[in-house]
Amino acid sequence: MSRQKELPIYRQLADTLSDQVRNEFAAGDLLPSESELAVRFGVNRHTVRRALDELVTAGLVTRHQGRGTQVVDRRLDYRLSAGSKVTHNLAELGMATDTRCLTQCLDTPPAAIAQRFALPDRGVLLRVDTLRYVEGAPLVWICHWFDSQRVPSWLERYRGGSTRAFLDQHYGLRLRRRQARIEAGSATAADARWLQCALNAPLLQIISDNIDSTGALVEVSVSRARADSLSYHIDFSEFSDHCSSLHSDEVMS
């Protein structure tokens, strides 16, 4: 590596590795180990680690314990609609998914969520935190808030997997989004831990009100995903079909 004063050595190495990742590696490829890179570029492992940190922050690679540093797959294009299901949508893209339960308990929700449920003071909801993996890498961290009366014995039954499938199988509930709000955010220490991203890395957050067939609110979900790994596109076809149906009914009446 050059010893020029303009850029620190780790930044020069990060720029070199960025070019190689973009031009010489395919999505899913593993980079050489830190030791191999240190020997190849004539620097110490600390410099290599700092350079790789830059690539992680830029969203070019992710680190996997026991596997190494992997080139990030293309950003997933996730269709967001009233009835969309994460597991089903990703399966349609041919991607293997796994949903792990991080924690679940009865808990006091934030005020904004308590208001959505018209919850009395000191009222509690069922909180379930899940982490969605795609092709073995963490993609979305979701905090689910459920009306506990609608899902009795949840804590004894649920151990992981799609919450939508679990609701359908055990409670006969097929939820759909009544509304969703997309916000930009930055990674907290907890986000960085679960999503394997840098502190303050850009995130996309979606807050969804999920209702049953009668329109009753059953769940408010708060999902947080790495902005460098996932993009959302809004599907208006369901709304258009609904409007067309209403128009047809008006014509027929």
PAZA-903278 format. One line per 10 residues: their letters; for each residue x, y, z of N, C-alpha, C, CB. Coordinates in steps of 0.001 Angstrom, whole numbers, padded with zeros to 6 digits. Glycine has a CB too. Layout:
<drenpas>
A	X:Y:Z:X:Y:Z:X:Y:Z:X:Y:Z ~ ...
</drenpas>
This chain:
<drenpas>
MSRQKELPIY	000833:-001199:000000:000000:000000:000000:000871:001254:000000:-000944:000003:001217 ~ 000373:002334:-000621:001084:003602:-000639:001101:004222:000751:000446:004562:-001645 ~ 002176:004919:001060:002279:005609:002346:001965:007095:002206:003676:005425:002937 ~ 001185:007455:001173:000870:008853:000972:000097:009388:002171:000069:009048:-000321 ~ 000300:010692:002434:-000278:011297:003625:-001753:011676:003452:000516:012517:004003 ~ -002245:011727:002223:-003596:012222:002004:-004646:011357:002699:-003886:012289:000520 ~ -004487:010059:002654:-005466:009146:003239:-004769:008170:004179:-006233:008381:002134 ~ -005416:007813:005284:-004852:006774:006145:-004742:005463:005364:-005721:006580:007421 ~ -003823:004619:005793:-003599:003357:005093:-004879:002518:005040:-002475:002564:005774 ~ -005640:002490:006136:-006846:001649:006148:-007874:002150:005140:-007466:001617:007554
RQLADTLSDQ	-007899:003501:004917:-008833:004039:003935:-008387:003691:002522:-008962:005556:004093 ~ -007086:003742:002279:-006590:003340:000965:-006935:001874:000698:-005062:003564:000867 ~ -006742:001046:001721:-007053:-000367:001567:-008554:-000568:001354:-006576:-001158:002793 ~ -009371:000191:002084:-010825:000083:001920:-011228:000433:000492:-011556:001005:002921 ~ -010616:001485:-000077:-010941:001861:-001455:-010534:000755:-002431:-010242:003185:-001829 ~ -009368:000180:-002197:-008903:-000906:-003075:-009839:-002110:-002982:-007458:-001324:-002704 ~ -010178:-002481:-001770:-011066:-003631:-001591:-012457:-003354:-002150:-011165:-003999:-000112 ~ -012938:-002127:-002015:-014251:-001776:-002571:-014276:-001987:-004073:-014607:-000322:-002242 ~ -013209:-001544:-004750:-013129:-001737:-006201:-013121:-003223:-006550:-011871:-001054:-006767 ~ -012375:-004012:-005779:-012308:-005439:-006058:-013647:-006121:-005819:-011236:-006090:-005206
VRNEFAAGDL	-014322:-005735:-004745:-015623:-006333:-004444:-016620:-006057:-005571:-016168:-005793:-003107 ~ -016595:-004833:-006081:-017550:-004455:-007129:-017222:-005094:-008484:-017581:-002941:-007275 ~ -015941:-005316:-008741:-015539:-005733:-010083:-015067:-007184:-010201:-014461:-004844:-010556 ~ -014642:-007780:-009084:-014045:-009105:-009170:-014795:-010174:-008383:-012640:-009044:-008695 ~ -015730:-009762:-007537:-016455:-010724:-006709:-017939:-010706:-007064:-016255:-010415:-005209 ~ -018566:-011855:-006894:-020012:-011961:-007101:-020713:-011950:-005750:-020371:-013250:-007896 ~ -022000:-011636:-005780:-022781:-011652:-004552:-022705:-013031:-003902:-024247:-011266:-004834 ~ -022421:-013037:-002603:-022323:-014300:-001872:-020914:-014832:-001739:-023157:-015322:-002535 ~ -019963:-014302:-002531:-018574:-014751:-002426:-017973:-014356:-001072:-017731:-014160:-003576 ~ -017049:-015172:-000591:-016318:-014852:000629:-014995:-014192:000270:-016081:-016121:001481
LPSESELAVR	-014654:-013129:000991:-013350:-012495:000801:-012270:-013349:001452:-013339:-011057:001390 ~ -011010:-013161:001043:-009915:-013835:001747:-009935:-013450:003225:-008542:-013474:001108 ~ -009315:-014276:004052:-009283:-014002:005486:-008476:-012733:005774:-008686:-015202:006250 ~ -008641:-012211:006979:-007893:-011021:007380:-006388:-011270:007286:-008274:-010603:008811 ~ -005957:-012464:007699:-004526:-012790:007636:-004024:-012788:006201:-004257:-014155:008279 ~ -004807:-013367:005309:-004401:-013418:003904:-004331:-012017:003304:-005375:-014290:003096 ~ -005314:-011178:003646:-005310:-009813:003121:-004135:-009019:003684:-006633:-009107:003452 ~ -003815:-009248:004957:-002683:-008546:005571:-001382:-008875:004847:-002565:-008913:007061 ~ -001185:-010154:004523:000026:-010567:003815:000029:-010006:002394:000139:-012107:003784 ~ -001108:-010084:001734:-001181:-009640:000339:-000852:-008157:000198:-002569:-009916:-000228
FGVNRHTVRR	-001356:-007333:001126:-001176:-005889:000992:-000063:-005325:001881:-002469:-005194:001314 ~ 000609:-006190:002626:001733:-005741:003426:001358:-004811:004563:002710:-005069:002557 ~ 000219:-005117:005211:-000239:-004309:006353:-000555:-005247:007510:-001497:-003441:005977 ~ -000835:-004681:008690:-001190:-005541:009816:-002694:-005842:009819:-000774:-004882:011145 ~ -003073:-006821:010624:-004475:-007250:010646:-005401:-006166:011166:-004626:-008492:011494 ~ -004907:-005316:012069:-005733:-004221:012576:-006136:-003281:011438:-004980:-003440:013675 ~ -005201:-003018:010540:-005506:-002164:009388:-006536:-002829:008488:-004229:-001850:008590 ~ -006368:-004128:008264:-007334:-004870:007448:-008718:-004817:008080:-006886:-006336:007271 ~ -008765:-005007:009412:-010056:-005018:010098:-010756:-003669:009968:-009873:-005377:011577 ~ -010006:-002580:010097:-010592:-001254:009949:-011075:-001021:008516:-009576:-000179:010347
ALDELVTAGL	-010328:-001525:007551:-010748:-001385:006151:-012039:-002151:005898:-009643:-001883:005200 ~ -012113:-003353:006452:-013331:-004147:006280:-014518:-003509:006992:-013114:-005568:006799 ~ -014251:-002844:008117:-015319:-002099:008800:-015935:-001065:007860:-014772:-001404:010073 ~ -015073:-000418:007053:-015565:000574:006096:-016475:-000075:005054:-014387:001280:005405 ~ -016127:-001280:004626:-016945:-001978:003634:-018271:-002431:004226:-016190:-003179:003074 ~ -018244:-002830:005508:-019482:-003208:006181:-020417:-002003:006269:-019188:-003771:007592 ~ -019873:-000867:006684:-020666:000353:006810:-021246:000774:005464:-019816:001481:007392 ~ -020481:000561:004394:-020950:000918:003050:-021950:-000076:002499:-019782:001025:002107 ~ -022172:-001165:003214:-023149:-002155:002761:-022650:-003081:001680:-024354:-001468:002273 ~ -021328:-003165:001505:-020769:-004036:000464:-020563:-005464:000948:-019451:-003476:-000029
VTRHQGRGTQ	-020292:-005626:002242:-020038:-006960:002783:-020704:-007085:004151:-018510:-007238:002886 ~ -020846:-008321:004594:-021294:-008606:005954:-020346:-009616:006570:-022758:-009133:005973 ~ -020271:-009594:007899:-019428:-010550:008601:-020290:-011647:009192:-018602:-009857:009700 ~ -019811:-012876:009098:-020515:-014031:009653:-019529:-014807:010518:-021116:-014942:008517 ~ -019860:-014931:011781:-018962:-015641:012689:-018766:-017072:012223:-019508:-015618:014124 ~ -017517:-017478:012097:-017195:-018833:011675:-017145:-019013:010172:-018181:-019776:012242 ~ -017616:-018021:009412:-017629:-018130:007946:-016723:-017110:007275:-019041:-017964:007426 ~ -016642:-015927:007834:-015796:-014899:007252:-016598:-013716:006752:-014983:-015474:006127 ~ -016000:-012974:005834:-016601:-011752:005292:-017174:-012057:003915:-015554:-010591:005213 ~ -018466:-011767:003750:-019180:-012172:002540:-019699:-010952:001788:-020343:-013115:002888
VVDRRLDYRL	-019592:-011010:000468:-020121:-009948:-000377:-021641:-009963:-000287:-019647:-010113:-001852 ~ -022223:-008791:-000069:-023665:-008687:000114:-024375:-009002:-001188:-024056:-007287:000614 ~ -025452:-009771:-001061:-026303:-010002:-002223:-026947:-008686:-002652:-027388:-011068:-001911 ~ -027533:-008676:-003836:-028225:-007472:-004290:-029307:-007095:-003277:-028845:-007686:-005702 ~ -029611:-005838:-003222:-030638:-005373:-002292:-031974:-006008:-002635:-030751:-003835:-002320 ~ -032593:-006622:-001655:-033868:-007287:-001874:-034964:-006268:-002136:-034232:-008160:-000676 ~ -035771:-006534:-003153:-036894:-005667:-003485:-038140:-006308:-002900:-037028:-005452:-005040 ~ -038622:-005762:-001802:-039729:-006396:-001079:-041042:-005680:-001369:-039454:-006403:000436 ~ -042027:-006446:-001829:-043340:-005886:-002143:-044143:-005706:-000862:-044103:-006793:-003139 ~ -044590:-004484:-000636:-045363:-004172:000560:-046801:-003891:000164:-044757:-002966:001320
SAGSKVTHNL	-047699:-004738:000627:-049121:-004555:000343:-049920:-004926:001576:-049568:-005405:-000878 ~ -051239:-004799:001482:-052081:-005048:002656:-051930:-006470:003168:-053540:-004776:002327 ~ -051802:-007426:002253:-051764:-008821:002674:-050421:-009490:002541:-052740:-009584:001908 ~ -049365:-008728:002266:-048068:-009344:002023:-047524:-010022:003270:-047081:-008309:001528 ~ -046846:-011156:003056:-046228:-011925:004125:-044748:-012077:003808:-046913:-013315:004295 ~ -043906:-011721:004766:-042466:-011695:004516:-041954:-013051:004043:-041721:-011270:005776 ~ -042271:-014115:004794:-041754:-015442:004457:-042204:-015874:003075:-042202:-016466:005491 ~ -043485:-015667:002770:-044031:-016080:001480:-043379:-015297:000344:-045557:-015887:001453 ~ -043258:-013984:000518:-042679:-013158:-000541:-041230:-013529:-000831:-042764:-011691:-000163 ~ -040458:-013787:000222:-039060:-014148:000015:-038938:-015539:-000588:-038291:-014078:001331
AELGMATDTR	-039835:-016431:-000218:-039833:-017775:-000812:-040095:-017698:-002308:-040889:-018674:-000137 ~ -040952:-016756:-002716:-041227:-016577:-004141:-039986:-016113:-004901:-042361:-015574:-004335 ~ -039074:-015448:-004184:-037823:-015022:-004792:-036776:-016131:-004782:-037287:-013801:-004074 ~ -037168:-017309:-004268:-036256:-018441:-004215:-035238:-018341:-003102:-035551:-018578:-005512 ~ -035564:-017635:-002025:-034612:-017405:-000952:-035030:-018181:000299:-034499:-015900:-000645 ~ -034058:-018819:000909:-034300:-019577:002137:-034389:-018618:003314:-033183:-020629:002373 ~ -035413:-018773:004131:-035615:-017887:005269:-035737:-018679:006560:-036855:-017027:005062 ~ -035457:-017985:007649:-035600:-018574:008969:-035976:-017450:009930:-034283:-019307:009423 ~ -036965:-017687:010776:-037384:-016679:011750:-037132:-017201:013148:-038877:-016309:011569 ~ -036305:-016487:013885:-035960:-016900:015235:-036613:-015968:016249:-034434:-016920:015423
CLTQCLDTPP	-037104:-016558:017314:-037713:-015783:018393:-036607:-015336:019347:-038807:-016619:019147 ~ -036463:-014036:019500:-035443:-013497:020398:-035951:-013414:021830:-034994:-012119:019924 ~ -037178:-012937:021979:-037768:-012816:023306:-039269:-012663:023162:-037163:-011619:024084 ~ -040012:-013042:024195:-041463:-012845:024207:-041932:-012777:025655:-042199:-013992:023435 ~ -042834:-011844:025903:-043316:-011625:027264:-044482:-010648:027230:-042180:-011095:028182 ~ -045191:-010543:028362:-046174:-009481:028532:-045419:-008235:028969:-047287:-009877:029574 ~ -045685:-007101:028285:-044881:-005911:028523:-045740:-004664:028324:-043651:-005883:027585 ~ -045315:-003570:028940:-045982:-002289:028758:-045473:-001658:027466:-045740:-001345:029979 ~ -046351:-001378:026514:-045898:-000852:025225:-045606:000639:025293:-046939:-001123:024150 ~ -044896:001175:024304:-044747:002628:024201:-046114:003295:024097:-043875:003003:022982
AAIAQRFALP	-046183:004543:024503:-047463:005251:024558:-048182:005262:023212:-047246:006673:025029 ~ -047426:005469:022123:-048057:005541:020802:-048743:004234:020431:-047023:005898:019742 ~ -048149:003118:020811:-048750:001818:020503:-049913:001531:021452:-047692:000692:020594 ~ -049774:001904:022708:-050877:001730:023659:-052113:002484:023188:-050465:002211:025065 ~ -051928:003677:022630:-053051:004463:022130:-053740:003769:020971:-052583:005841:021703 ~ -052971:003102:020124:-053581:002403:018994:-054557:001336:019474:-052502:001769:018109 ~ -054207:000678:020578:-055063:-000380:021123:-056085:000160:022125:-054208:-001447:021791 ~ -056092:001478:022356:-056945:002072:023394:-056721:001356:024722:-058443:002000:022988 ~ -055447:001128:025032:-055064:000373:026216:-055181:001260:027455:-053625:-000178:026071 ~ -055754:000751:028536:-055832:001548:029772:-054448:001763:030378:-056751:000859:030800
DRGVLLRVDT	-054367:002716:031301:-053090:002974:031985:-052572:001699:032624:-053248:004080:033055 ~ -051260:001496:032498:-050561:000330:033033:-051013:-000978:032373:-050777:000248:034534 ~ -051724:-000867:031260:-052111:-002069:030537:-050911:-002701:029845:-053198:-001748:029518 ~ -051002:-003983:029567:-049891:-004693:028927:-050366:-005360:027642:-049286:-005743:029886 ~ -049409:-005583:026762:-049618:-006326:025525:-048603:-007458:025473:-049492:-005400:024273 ~ -048851:-008402:024590:-047882:-009455:024341:-046829:-008912:023386:-048566:-010734:023763 ~ -045580:-008922:023808:-044481:-008484:022957:-043676:-009695:022502:-043574:-007472:023702 ~ -043458:-009777:021188:-042671:-010858:020605:-041640:-010236:019675:-043579:-011885:019842 ~ -040370:-010425:019969:-039295:-009937:019114:-038761:-011092:018278:-038160:-009294:019955 ~ -038746:-010897:016962:-038233:-011931:016068:-037153:-011350:015165:-039372:-012540:015223
LRYVEGAPLV	-036280:-012230:014699:-035226:-011848:013771:-035337:-012724:012539:-033819:-011974:014424 ~ -035528:-012080:011385:-035693:-012809:010122:-034350:-012928:009424:-036721:-012104:009199 ~ -033942:-014172:009150:-032712:-014451:008412:-033061:-014818:006971:-031901:-015592:009091 ~ -032254:-014359:006051:-032395:-014723:004641:-031049:-015235:004152:-032885:-013506:003778 ~ -031050:-016464:003655:-029807:-017104:003228:-028756:-017065:004335:-029266:-016425:001966 ~ -029203:-017203:005561:-028300:-017280:006698:-027852:-015957:007273:-027127:-018032:006317 ~ -028239:-014843:006660:-027834:-013516:007142:-029038:-012792:007727:-027201:-012677:005997 ~ -028879:-012077:008845:-030007:-011353:009439:-030451:-010210:008542:-029634:-010819:010825 ~ -031771:-010084:008353:-032295:-009067:007442:-033229:-008084:008137:-033020:-009728:006295 ~ -034182:-008601:008924:-035192:-007744:009540:-035387:-008136:010996:-036529:-007831:008774
WICHWFDSQR	-035366:-007127:011856:-035680:-007313:013273:-037076:-006735:013496:-034603:-006619:014214 ~ -038000:-007570:014001:-039387:-007142:014146:-039831:-007251:015599:-040308:-007976:013245 ~ -040425:-006174:016085:-041064:-006177:017401:-042575:-006226:017167:-040649:-004907:018260 ~ -043208:-007327:017551:-044649:-007507:017390:-045339:-007196:018716:-044984:-008955:016914 ~ -046393:-006396:018660:-047231:-006139:019837:-048623:-006685:019553:-047285:-004605:020183 ~ -049042:-007690:020326:-050328:-008343:020111:-051307:-008038:021244:-050136:-009851:019976 ~ -052593:-007991:020887:-053650:-008026:021891:-053630:-009425:022485:-055068:-007666:021278 ~ -053160:-009554:023711:-052939:-010880:024293:-054222:-011686:024434:-052284:-010744:025644 ~ -055357:-011016:024530:-056621:-011743:024657:-056989:-012480:023374:-057738:-010785:025037 ~ -056450:-012024:022251:-056743:-012681:020977:-055838:-013878:020720:-056609:-011691:019841
VPSWLERYRG	-054765:-013999:021497:-053811:-015098:021266:-053486:-015811:022587:-052503:-014558:020610 ~ -054470:-016396:023232:-054212:-017072:024510:-053208:-018215:024357:-055519:-017607:025096 ~ -052402:-018409:025387:-051399:-019487:025438:-050283:-019322:024409:-052074:-020824:025225 ~ -050139:-018125:023866:-049066:-017896:022890:-047702:-018255:023463:-049065:-016438:022433 ~ -047433:-017815:024682:-046109:-018012:025270:-045749:-019478:025412:-046037:-017345:026617 ~ -046749:-020323:025598:-046494:-021760:025733:-046328:-022435:024380:-047626:-022426:026501 ~ -046834:-021796:023313:-046872:-022457:022013:-045771:-022013:021040:-048200:-022216:021386 ~ -045518:-020719:020999:-044651:-020199:019947:-043175:-020342:020311:-044979:-018737:019673 ~ -042397:-020868:019380:-040958:-021015:019580:-040146:-020461:018409:-040617:-022475:019793 ~ -040806:-019945:017415:-040111:-019403:016257:-040878:-019712:014985:-038690:-019961:016170
GSTRAFLDQH	-040416:-019175:013873:-041092:-019363:012598:-042000:-018187:012279:-041895:-020654:012608 ~ -042656:-018252:011138:-043527:-017179:010680:-044655:-016924:011676:-044102:-017514:009307 ~ -044774:-015697:012156:-045871:-015369:013071:-047208:-015375:012341:-045636:-013999:013725 ~ -047207:-014993:011067:-048463:-015019:010294:-048985:-016445:010156:-048253:-014396:008894 ~ -048094:-017370:009836:-048515:-018771:009713:-048981:-019307:011063:-047363:-019641:009160 ~ -048303:-018914:012133:-048665:-019358:013479:-050042:-018831:013863:-047612:-018895:014504 ~ -050326:-017578:013565:-051641:-016998:013860:-052749:-017722:013119:-051662:-015517:013498 ~ -052483:-018056:011870:-053480:-018763:011064:-053706:-020175:011602:-053040:-018820:009589 ~ -052622:-020877:011888:-052723:-022275:012306:-053360:-022436:013678:-051358:-022906:012312 ~ -052981:-021597:014638:-053415:-021799:016018:-054618:-020954:016434:-052282:-021507:016932
YGLRLRRRQA	-054843:-019838:015717:-055917:-018947:016155:-056906:-018601:015046:-055329:-017680:016705 ~ -056683:-019139:013859:-057590:-018856:012752:-057606:-017387:012361:-058979:-019292:013109 ~ -056495:-016683:012593:-056411:-015258:012292:-055568:-015043:011041:-055817:-014477:013487 ~ -056141:-014397:010056:-055424:-014020:008843:-055401:-012500:008784:-056090:-014636:007557 ~ -054293:-011946:009195:-054209:-010494:009339:-053832:-009815:008025:-053195:-010132:010416 ~ -054244:-008567:007920:-053821:-007709:006811:-053519:-006327:007363:-054912:-007638:005693 ~ -052696:-005602:006630:-052322:-004259:007062:-053482:-003282:006842:-051065:-003781:006306 ~ -053799:-002541:007881:-054744:-001443:007705:-053989:-000183:007288:-055552:-001194:009007 ~ -052823:-000005:007856:-051977:001115:007480:-050540:000782:007842:-052436:002424:008173 ~ -049621:001456:007177:-048196:001264:007456:-047480:002586:007247:-047583:000151:006549
RIEAGSATAA	-046537:002854:008107:-045746:004069:007992:-044279:003693:007876:-045983:005006:009203 ~ -043610:004229:006852:-042196:003956:006623:-041378:005146:007101:-041919:003663:005124 ~ -040375:004865:007901:-039519:005913:008441:-038052:005550:008217:-039804:006132:009946 ~ -037217:006567:008134:-035767:006358:008101:-035241:006430:009525:-035056:007415:007188 ~ -034227:005649:009808:-033637:005656:011135:-032175:005282:011066:-034381:004709:012061 ~ -031550:005216:012213:-030150:004808:012280:-030003:003722:013332:-029226:006015:012601 ~ -029030:002885:013152:-028871:001695:013987:-028427:002051:015396:-027870:000740:013358 ~ -029170:001531:016368:-028762:001613:017763:-027777:000473:018048:-030003:001543:018720 ~ -027304:000411:019276:-026403:-000680:019643:-027100:-002027:019491:-025899:-000504:021084 ~ -028390:-002087:019855:-029131:-003339:019714:-029314:-003707:018243:-030496:-003230:020403
DARWLQCALN	-029638:-002712:017396:-029763:-002967:015956:-028447:-003511:015393:-030174:-001672:015208 ~ -027346:-002857:015768:-026042:-003272:015261:-025744:-004712:015657:-024941:-002340:015782 ~ -026141:-005077:016871:-025896:-006447:017340:-026706:-007463:016537:-026238:-006570:018831 ~ -027999:-007212:016388:-028860:-008212:015752:-028735:-008212:014235:-030299:-007974:016138 ~ -028597:-007033:013630:-028562:-006948:012166:-027140:-006981:011608:-029256:-005680:011706 ~ -026148:-007082:012501:-024740:-007153:012094:-024369:-005995:011172:-024453:-008487:011395 ~ -024692:-004792:011638:-024356:-003590:010885:-023604:-002630:011791:-025627:-002920:010304 ~ -023085:-001565:011208:-022353:-000583:011988:-023312:000270:012817:-021505:000302:011071 ~ -022827:000750:013948:-023599:001685:014751:-023915:002919:013909:-022831:002077:016046 ~ -025200:003346:013957:-025692:004506:013205:-025825:004246:011711:-024777:005675:013421
APLLQIISDN	-025695:002984:011277:-025936:002667:009867:-027405:002968:009529:-025589:001163:009563 ~ -027702:003359:008284:-029082:003697:007924:-029999:002472:007955:-029119:004333:006537 ~ -031183:002670:008532:-032182:001618:008614:-033499:002111:008024:-032376:001160:010073 ~ -034319:001160:007603:-035700:001424:007211:-036618:000810:008265:-036011:000848:005784 ~ -037534:001605:008771:-038470:001121:009792:-039895:001222:009260:-038322:001928:011116 ~ -040663:000149:009462:-042077:000147:009084:-042909:-000157:010327:-042362:-000897:007947 ~ -043871:000707:010608:-044829:000492:011686:-046166:000152:011038:-044945:001755:012626 ~ -046666:-001054:011294:-047876:-001539:010638:-048967:-001839:011649:-047573:-002782:009814 ~ -050188:-001397:011357:-051368:-001806:012104:-051986:-002977:011358:-052391:-000624:012275 ~ -052087:-004129:012013:-052556:-005348:011365:-053883:-005776:011978:-051509:-006478:011490
IDSTGALVEV	-054872:-005948:011133:-056245:-006185:011587:-056770:-007534:011110:-057164:-005070:011095 ~ -057841:-008000:011774:-058475:-009248:011365:-059573:-008967:010347:-059049:-009995:012586 ~ -060350:-009985:010004:-061367:-009851:008958:-062491:-008899:009342:-061948:-011202:008633 ~ -062652:-008623:010640:-063698:-007708:011089:-063197:-006273:011200:-064246:-008163:012427 ~ -061917:-006077:010993:-061345:-004745:011119:-060798:-004442:012494:-062361:-003734:010771 ~ -060814:-005416:013405:-060300:-005210:014756:-058777:-005291:014756:-060895:-006247:015732 ~ -058150:-004398:015499:-056697:-004380:015588:-056208:-005543:016450:-056205:-003038:016163 ~ -055334:-006366:015890:-054781:-007518:016603:-053301:-007306:016904:-054978:-008805:015784 ~ -052594:-006641:015994:-051139:-006520:016124:-050657:-005180:015583:-050433:-007671:015388 ~ -049675:-004619:016264:-048878:-003518:015715:-047451:-004048:015639:-048979:-002185:016605
SVSRARADSL	-046880:-004022:014449:-045515:-004522:014275:-044586:-003372:013910:-045466:-005622:013189 ~ -043388:-003434:014454:-042355:-002442:014153:-041154:-003210:013615:-041972:-001578:015430 ~ -040914:-003089:012320:-039804:-003819:011698:-038683:-002854:011355:-040276:-004570:010429 ~ -037445:-003313:011569:-036257:-002507:011287:-035318:-003340:010416:-035545:-002048:012615 ~ -034932:-002773:009278:-034090:-003495:008321:-032972:-002597:007835:-034921:-004005:007128 ~ -031841:-003218:007469:-030721:-002472:006907:-031119:-001875:005560:-029481:-003380:006753 ~ -030931:-000565:005423:-031293:000095:004174:-030403:-000335:003013:-031220:001596:004343 ~ -029222:-000873:003319:-028339:-001322:002235:-028658:-002733:001777:-026893:-001251:002676 ~ -029590:-003392:002457:-029903:-004779:002119:-031327:-004972:001619:-029676:-005653:003313 ~ -032185:-003983:001852:-033602:-004169:001554:-034197:-002869:001046:-034367:-004661:002797
SYHIDFSEFS	-035036:-002980:000032:-035828:-001833:-000416:-037284:-002270:-000503:-035317:-001286:-001798 ~ -038181:-001352:-000260:-039610:-001639:-000300:-040230:-000970:-001513:-040303:-001167:000993 ~ -041142:-001687:-002156:-041972:-000998:-003128:-043435:-001259:-002776:-041646:-001464:-004585 ~ -044232:-000217:-002922:-045622:-000256:-002500:-046470:-000807:-003630:-046114:001143:-002075 ~ -047286:-001790:-003307:-048148:-002432:-004299:-049547:-001844:-004173:-048174:-003988:-004111 ~ -049951:-001082:-005194:-051272:-000463:-005170:-052324:-001299:-005889:-051206:000911:-005791 ~ -051949:-002481:-006363:-052894:-003269:-007152:-054103:-003686:-006339:-052212:-004495:-007715 ~ -053895:-004035:-005055:-055029:-004432:-004229:-056001:-003281:-004063:-054554:-004922:-002864 ~ -055468:-002071:-003865:-056328:-000912:-003723:-057082:-000642:-005017:-055513:000310:-003317 ~ -056369:-000783:-006162:-057006:-000551:-007453:-058111:-001562:-007706:-055975:-000610:-008573
DHCSSLHSDE	-057838:-002848:-007376:-058848:-003874:-007560:-060064:-003598:-006696:-058277:-005246:-007244 ~ -059814:-003119:-005461:-060911:-002823:-004550:-061760:-001683:-005111:-060373:-002463:-003147 ~ -061097:-000638:-005623:-061822:000496:-006184:-062630:000074:-007410:-060848:001622:-006553 ~ -062038:-000796:-008243:-062733:-001275:-009433:-063980:-002052:-009042:-061806:-002150:-010286 ~ -063839:-002848:-007971:-064987:-003630:-007506:-066094:-002715:-007010:-064567:-004600:-006395 ~ -065719:-001662:-006269:-066703:-000733:-005765:-067400:-000017:-006921:-066050:000276:-004820 ~ -066615:000361:-007943:-067181:001051:-009107:-068171:000143:-009837:-066057:001502:-010072 ~ -067824:-001145:-009975:-068715:-002097:-010642:-070017:-002243:-009872:-068032:-003465:-010791 ~ -069911:-002291:-008545:-071118:-002416:-007731:-072022:-001207:-007902:-070754:-002590:-006260 ~ -071398:-000009:-008014:-072194:001193:-008181:-072922:001186:-009516:-071316:002429:-008067
VMS	-072238:000688:-010558:-072851:000608:-011871:-074007:-000380:-011869:-071818:000211:-012917 ~ -073821:-001504:-011174:-074843:-002545:-011154:-076060:-002116:-010345:-074269:-003836:-010587 ~ -075853:-001246:-009323:-076974:-000892:-008436:-077913:000117:-009070:-076449:-000337:-007123
</drenpas>
